[in-house]
């Protein structure tokens, strides 16, 4: 009996050792044979089928007039407009010249987006500019404003793009400057956007309301809020205009700073003005160190901008008027230094603080913007670069504020300069009046 069991075990082991292994099969229910029967594939055959199914999707919609980036099968990407389609070739006009690209080399670009109101659109991209997208849905072509997009995904050749491209183009309007030098224009920050400049920090709450603050003054004890409310707005395909009210509330505006603003209006018995007097800086800044007042400011500004006829960016201008209750703080306030007494002049032009200004900007190139301003301001004085630097960094007065009482009075002034876009969020500029150097840094929330 034991011998019989041993024979059976040995036979079984030899059978398992020398038998041909069973082929591994996978049933693919989605692939049908010509005779409509289910096809059975080995694992290696299935891999080849999957590779064939993973091919890039070619553009199904190509029309004359399409303007956007075109993604090609060889990895190239070109931006231009289709001007002609002939013999299965697309003539695409680009900034570098006219390219003739076979239709079979252009990948499909599909957009899948959700708007702020939870509307969803998906389809081939026909046209794109700085402010809008034209998408072909199954039920018609739709134009979507980029500022209305909550979430967006792009598919190139059927594959999700590794990084979603920005829905804003910096030089074309969605990230326009909201101010130039000292003055605001009528445009405000996009919702959920932060802004940082050398003297202020701002945040856009809605498409009609934003708040900024002079961060340097906050550190020096003057807590302030500067709301900006858009009263009227009109936007067309090539032009945008707006009318805005701006306010300013300073909880503890230093009396010393207010005197500095109008130092040229303080005169002594000999008619000498405070800003041109021989008193030392140290002697002046020892005065009224603990005195402050509540300051209210207000301004109205109208702005308009349109697409540049050259096709490069935009050109625009603004006009505004600004005032405050600062003079009320200076009445009957003497400045006594080294035996000299200076008091506010009774000249009618100093009865009301007033600033009337005009702004202009022009996109010279994609990354370079020309900016200029002109103003009448009864509190303005010109300060040389070295004196302005000392003032800003606190060698005189408070740090990071412009509160020097020096400088030459200049009721009428103009300034110009250039802003350079380092990237889609950051601009840096130089101009020829205080503060001479400027930057504009926005943080977007997509």
HELIX and SHEET records of a PDB file:
HELIX    1   1 UNK A    2  UNK A   18  1                                  17    
HELIX    2   2 UNK A   43  UNK A   53  1                                  11    
HELIX    3   3 UNK A  103  UNK A  105  5                                   3    
HELIX    4   4 UNK A  146  UNK A  148  5                                   3    
HELIX    5   5 UNK A  170  UNK A  172  5                                   3    
HELIX    6   6 UNK A  215  UNK A  219  1                                   5    
HELIX    7   7 UNK A  255  UNK A  261  1                                   7    
HELIX    8   8 UNK A  263  UNK A  265  5                                   3    
HELIX    9   9 UNK A  274  UNK A  276  5                                   3    
HELIX   10  10 UNK A  281  UNK A  284  1                                   4    
HELIX   11  11 UNK A  326  UNK A  330  1                                   5    
HELIX   12  12 UNK A  348  UNK A  350  5                                   3    
HELIX   13  13 UNK A  385  UNK A  392  1                                   8    
SHEET    1   A 2 UNK A  25  UNK A  32  0                                        
SHEET    2   A 2 UNK A  38  UNK A  42 -1                                        
SHEET    1   B 4 UNK A  67  UNK A  71  0                                        
SHEET    2   B 4 UNK A  77  UNK A  86 -1                                        
SHEET    3   B 4 UNK A  89  UNK A  94 -1                                        
SHEET    4   B 4 UNK A  97  UNK A 102 -1                                        
SHEET    1   C 6 UNK A 140  UNK A 145  0                                        
SHEET    2   C 6 UNK A 132  UNK A 137 -1                                        
SHEET    3   C 6 UNK A 120  UNK A 128 -1                                        
SHEET    4   C 6 UNK A 109  UNK A 115 -1                                        
SHEET    5   C 6 UNK A 149  UNK A 156 -1                                        
SHEET    6   C 6 UNK A 159  UNK A 160 -1                                        
SHEET    1   D 2 UNK A 179  UNK A 180  0                                        
SHEET    2   D 2 UNK A 183  UNK A 184 -1                                        
SHEET    1   E13 UNK A 193  UNK A 196  0                                        
SHEET    2   E13 UNK A 201  UNK A 204 -1                                        
SHEET    3   E13 UNK A 209  UNK A 213 -1                                        
SHEET    4   E13 UNK A 224  UNK A 235 -1                                        
SHEET    5   E13 UNK A 239  UNK A 254 -1                                        
SHEET    6   E13 UNK A 292  UNK A 307 -1                                        
SHEET    7   E13 UNK A 314  UNK A 324 -1                                        
SHEET    8   E13 UNK A 354  UNK A 363 -1                                        
SHEET    9   E13 UNK A 368  UNK A 377 -1                                        
SHEET   10   E13 UNK A 412  UNK A 421 -1                                        
SHEET   11   E13 UNK A 426  UNK A 431 -1                                        
SHEET   12   E13 UNK A 437  UNK A 443 -1                                        
SHEET   13   E13 UNK A 193  UNK A 196 -1                                        
SHEET    1   F 3 UNK A 266  UNK A 267  0                                        
SHEET    2   F 3 UNK A 340  UNK A 344 -1                                        
SHEET    3   F 3 UNK A 335  UNK A 337 -1                                        
SHEET    1   G 2 UNK A 381  UNK A 382  0                                        
SHEET    2   G 2 UNK A 408  UNK A 409 -1                                        
END                                                                             
